[in-house]
């Protein structure tokens, strides 16, 4: 198999999907991109009808720069498609 040939993809561990709605931290160190994601949770305040919203870290991703470039490219495509779709429904 050549270096450019795609590797097969499988999911033998049935990796769960995690919903996130905040990039809580990001950076790079020694060639590794680090992303920390958080999810807004609403914790009931005991004895009241109020809730305290708080961000809880729910996922961390570590990747090399090549994977980060792939992620950047794919997110760009997804965002462009989403904007085009939003514009077509508002006109």
C-alpha positions in Angstrom: 0.0 0.0 0.0 1.4 3.4 -1.0 1.5 6.3 1.5 -1.3 8.1 -0.4 -3.7 5.1 -0.4 -6.5 5.5 2.0 -6.5 3.1 4.9 -9.7 1.1 5.6 -11.9 2.6 8.4 -13.6 0.4 11.0 -15.4 0.9 14.3 -14.7 -2.3 16.3 -15.0 -0.5 19.7 -18.3 1.2 18.8 -16.9 4.6 19.7 -19.7 6.8 21.0 -20.5 10.2 19.6 -20.2 13.1 22.0 -22.2 16.3 21.6 -20.1 19.5 22.2 -21.1 23.1 21.9 -18.0 25.1 23.0 -14.3 25.0 22.1 -13.0 25.4 25.7 -9.3 25.4 24.8 -6.9 25.0 21.9 -3.2 25.1 21.1 -0.3 23.1 19.8 2.9 21.7 21.4 5.7 19.8 19.8 3.8 19.2 16.5 0.6 18.1 18.2 -2.7 20.1 17.9 -4.7 20.0 21.1 -8.5 20.8 21.3 -10.6 20.7 24.4 -14.4 20.8 24.0 -17.1 21.5 26.5 -20.9 21.0 26.8 -23.3 23.3 28.5 -25.1 21.6 31.3 -27.9 22.9 33.5 -27.6 21.9 37.1 -30.7 22.4 39.3 -30.2 24.6 42.3 -31.4 22.7 45.3 -34.6 24.0 46.8 -35.4 26.4 43.9 -36.8 26.3 40.4 -33.5 27.8 39.1 -30.6 26.1 37.2 -27.0 27.0 37.1 -25.6 26.7 33.6 -22.0 25.4 33.6 -19.6 24.2 30.9 -18.3 20.7 31.5 -15.3 19.3 29.5 -16.7 16.4 27.5 -14.0 15.7 24.8 -10.3 16.2 24.1 -8.7 15.7 20.7 -5.0 15.4 20.0 -3.8 15.3 16.4 -0.8 15.9 14.2 -0.8 18.9 11.8 -1.8 16.8 8.8 -5.0 15.7 10.5 -5.6 19.3 11.7 -5.3 20.4 8.1 -7.8 17.7 7.0 -10.2 18.9 9.8 -9.8 22.5 8.7 -10.6 21.6 5.1 -13.6 19.5 5.9 -15.0 22.0 8.4 -14.7 24.7 5.7 -16.7 22.6 3.2 -19.4 21.8 5.8 -19.7 25.5 6.8 -19.8 26.6 3.2 -22.6 24.1 2.4 -24.5 25.1 5.6 -24.3 28.8 4.7 -25.4 28.1 1.1 -28.4 26.1 2.4 -29.3 28.8 4.9 -29.2 31.4 2.2 -31.3 29.4 -0.2 -34.1 29.0 2.4 -34.2 32.7 3.4 -34.6 34.0 -0.2 
